[in-house]
Amino acid sequence: QVQLVESGGGLVQAGGSLRLSCAASGRIFSINVMGWYRQAPGKQRELVATITRGSSTDYADSVKGRFTISRDNAKNTVYLQMNSLKPEDTAVYYCNVRPHIGPDYWGQGTQVTVSS
């Protein structure tokens, strides 16, 4: 069994910052890609950012230059530093872990609310 524990969400004013963390534990042998997705009310879940084991990154255009994804392979943990937050960043943020073998895993989600 694999568990993903997310933390760091909350309420922040526009222009503020938050840092999300997601730690994977349990029967997981080797993680290939880690990432963050988000889902706003009434919208589909969308990719925010991903990072490979070798630290190659990919970002949604809407967050480029404001968000930074990073990971600690020794701790099986992925981070998302979010700066210059906007009201349109309000969503539930989900951690995703993609092992080299087997299915993806998802976190339970953490709410990020940005007030104007």
C-alpha atoms as a printed R data frame, in Angstrom:
    type eleno elety resid chain resno       x      y       z
1   ATOM     1    CA   GLN     A     1   0.000  0.000   0.000
2   ATOM     2    CA   VAL     A     2   1.186  3.505  -0.859
3   ATOM     3    CA   GLN     A     3   0.253  6.646   1.028
4   ATOM     4    CA   LEU     A     4   0.619 10.230  -0.136
5   ATOM     5    CA   VAL     A     5   0.395 12.876   2.556
6   ATOM     6    CA   GLU     A     6  -0.063 16.441   1.383
7   ATOM     7    CA   SER     A     7   0.336 19.587   3.425
8   ATOM     8    CA   GLY     A     8   0.720 23.320   3.035
9   ATOM     9    CA   GLY     A     9  -2.585 24.490   1.609
10  ATOM    10    CA   GLY     A    10  -4.568 27.344   3.057
11  ATOM    11    CA   LEU     A    11  -5.959 30.831   2.585
12  ATOM    12    CA   VAL     A    12  -3.736 33.606   1.294
13  ATOM    13    CA   GLN     A    13  -4.226 37.060  -0.191
14  ATOM    14    CA   ALA     A    14  -3.472 37.745  -3.826
15  ATOM    15    CA   GLY     A    15   0.240 38.270  -4.310
16  ATOM    16    CA   GLY     A    16   1.100 35.987  -1.429
17  ATOM    17    CA   SER     A    17   2.931 32.673  -1.326
18  ATOM    18    CA   LEU     A    18   2.315 29.117  -0.216
19  ATOM    19    CA   ARG     A    19   4.433 25.971  -0.276
20  ATOM    20    CA   LEU     A    20   2.846 22.583  -0.775
21  ATOM    21    CA   SER     A    21   4.506 19.315   0.209
22  ATOM    22    CA   CYS     A    22   3.644 15.725  -0.635
23  ATOM    23    CA   ALA     A    23   5.420 12.762   0.939
24  ATOM    24    CA   ALA     A    24   5.038  9.254  -0.469
25  ATOM    25    CA   SER     A    25   5.465  6.229   1.775
26  ATOM    26    CA   GLY     A    26   4.725  2.529   1.766
27  ATOM    27    CA   ARG     A    27   5.361 -0.151  -0.841
28  ATOM    28    CA   ILE     A    28   6.746  2.019  -3.585
29  ATOM    29    CA   PHE     A    29   9.963  0.916  -5.211
30  ATOM    30    CA   SER     A    30  11.055  3.673  -7.549
31  ATOM    31    CA   ILE     A    31   9.289  6.878  -8.462
32  ATOM    32    CA   ASN     A    32   9.639  8.200 -11.992
33  ATOM    33    CA   VAL     A    33   7.580 11.369 -12.202
34  ATOM    34    CA   MET     A    34   6.043 13.437  -9.418
35  ATOM    35    CA   GLY     A    35   3.633 16.233 -10.033
36  ATOM    36    CA   TRP     A    36   0.879 18.544  -8.942
37  ATOM    37    CA   TYR     A    37  -2.549 18.905 -10.487
38  ATOM    38    CA   ARG     A    38  -5.435 21.140  -9.498
39  ATOM    39    CA   GLN     A    39  -9.177 21.215  -9.844
40  ATOM    40    CA   ALA     A    40 -11.275 24.338  -9.452
41  ATOM    41    CA   PRO     A    41 -15.044 24.160  -8.840
42  ATOM    42    CA   GLY     A    42 -16.879 23.250 -12.017
43  ATOM    43    CA   LYS     A    43 -13.665 22.622 -13.949
44  ATOM    44    CA   GLN     A    44 -11.663 19.587 -14.963
45  ATOM    45    CA   ARG     A    45  -8.495 18.600 -13.181
46  ATOM    46    CA   GLU     A    46  -5.491 20.166 -14.870
47  ATOM    47    CA   LEU     A    47  -1.755 19.740 -14.738
48  ATOM    48    CA   VAL     A    48   0.160 22.356 -12.764
49  ATOM    49    CA   ALA     A    49   3.720 21.033 -12.833
50  ATOM    50    CA   THR     A    50   5.701 17.811 -13.055
51  ATOM    51    CA   ILE     A    51   9.268 16.820 -12.269
52  ATOM    52    CA   THR     A    52  11.162 13.704 -13.314
53  ATOM    53    CA   ARG     A    53  13.596 11.767 -11.177
54  ATOM    54    CA   GLY     A    54  16.363 13.568 -13.034
55  ATOM    55    CA   SER     A    55  14.768 16.943 -12.175
56  ATOM    56    CA   SER     A    56  13.417 17.828 -15.605
57  ATOM    57    CA   THR     A    57  10.389 20.030 -15.084
58  ATOM    58    CA   ASP     A    58   7.255 20.991 -16.966
59  ATOM    59    CA   TYR     A    59   4.771 23.713 -16.074
60  ATOM    60    CA   ALA     A    60   1.360 24.861 -17.162
61  ATOM    61    CA   ASP     A    61   1.636 28.161 -19.009
62  ATOM    62    CA   SER     A    62  -0.572 29.811 -16.395
63  ATOM    63    CA   VAL     A    63   1.950 29.205 -13.598
64  ATOM    64    CA   LYS     A    64   5.276 29.603 -15.384
65  ATOM    65    CA   GLY     A    65   7.492 32.118 -13.631
66  ATOM    66    CA   ARG     A    66   5.388 32.004 -10.451
67  ATOM    67    CA   PHE     A    67   5.477 28.356  -9.312
68  ATOM    68    CA   THR     A    68   8.497 26.142  -8.766
69  ATOM    69    CA   ILE     A    69   8.372 22.375  -8.391
70  ATOM    70    CA   SER     A    70  11.154 20.439  -6.695
71  ATOM    71    CA   ARG     A    71  11.680 17.013  -5.167
72  ATOM    72    CA   ASP     A    72  13.797 15.158  -2.650
73  ATOM    73    CA   ASN     A    73  14.327 11.651  -4.009
74  ATOM    74    CA   ALA     A    74  15.741 10.356  -0.732
75  ATOM    75    CA   LYS     A    75  12.527 11.359   1.042
76  ATOM    76    CA   ASN     A    76  10.128 10.560  -1.831
77  ATOM    77    CA   THR     A    77   8.788 14.073  -1.397
78  ATOM    78    CA   VAL     A    78   7.706 16.667  -3.922
79  ATOM    79    CA   TYR     A    79   7.232 20.367  -3.250
80  ATOM    80    CA   LEU     A    80   5.418 23.188  -4.990
81  ATOM    81    CA   GLN     A    81   6.481 26.724  -4.161
82  ATOM    82    CA   MET     A    82   3.724 29.081  -5.262
83  ATOM    83    CA   ASN     A    83   4.496 32.793  -5.447
84  ATOM    84    CA   SER     A    84   2.515 35.776  -6.714
85  ATOM    85    CA   LEU     A    85  -0.688 33.862  -6.197
86  ATOM    86    CA   LYS     A    86  -3.809 34.977  -8.019
87  ATOM    87    CA   PRO     A    87  -7.497 34.373  -7.258
88  ATOM    88    CA   GLU     A    88  -7.642 32.116 -10.308
89  ATOM    89    CA   ASP     A    89  -5.136 29.793  -8.616
90  ATOM    90    CA   THR     A    90  -7.878 28.857  -6.144
91  ATOM    91    CA   ALA     A    91  -8.427 25.107  -6.384
92  ATOM    92    CA   VAL     A    92  -7.905 21.783  -4.710
93  ATOM    93    CA   TYR     A    93  -4.320 20.744  -5.411
94  ATOM    94    CA   TYR     A    94  -3.528 17.057  -5.835
95  ATOM    95    CA   CYS     A    95  -0.173 15.353  -5.672
96  ATOM    96    CA   ASN     A    96   0.518 12.647  -8.256
97  ATOM    97    CA   VAL     A    97   3.216  9.997  -8.138
98  ATOM    98    CA   ARG     A    98   4.073  7.825 -11.128
99  ATOM    99    CA   PRO     A    99   6.301  4.837 -10.353
100 ATOM   100    CA   HIS     A   100   8.498  3.216 -12.987
101 ATOM   101    CA   ILE     A   101   6.299  0.138 -12.655
102 ATOM   102    CA   GLY     A   102   2.632  0.023 -11.680
103 ATOM   103    CA   PRO     A   103  -0.218  2.505 -11.461
104 ATOM   104    CA   ASP     A   104  -0.161  6.178 -10.550
105 ATOM   105    CA   TYR     A   105  -1.027  7.291  -7.032
106 ATOM   106    CA   TRP     A   106  -2.940 10.406  -5.976
107 ATOM   107    CA   GLY     A   107  -3.000 12.406  -2.789
108 ATOM   108    CA   GLN     A   108  -6.190 13.331  -0.999
109 ATOM   109    CA   GLY     A   109  -5.987 16.954  -2.123
110 ATOM   110    CA   THR     A   110  -5.293 20.169  -0.296
111 ATOM   111    CA   GLN     A   111  -7.345 23.349  -0.658
112 ATOM   112    CA   VAL     A   112  -5.657 26.530  -1.812
113 ATOM   113    CA   THR     A   113  -7.777 29.674  -1.641
114 ATOM   114    CA   VAL     A   114  -6.506 33.028  -2.882
115 ATOM   115    CA   SER     A   115  -8.550 36.066  -1.917
116 ATOM   116    CA   SER     A   116  -8.595 39.233  -3.983
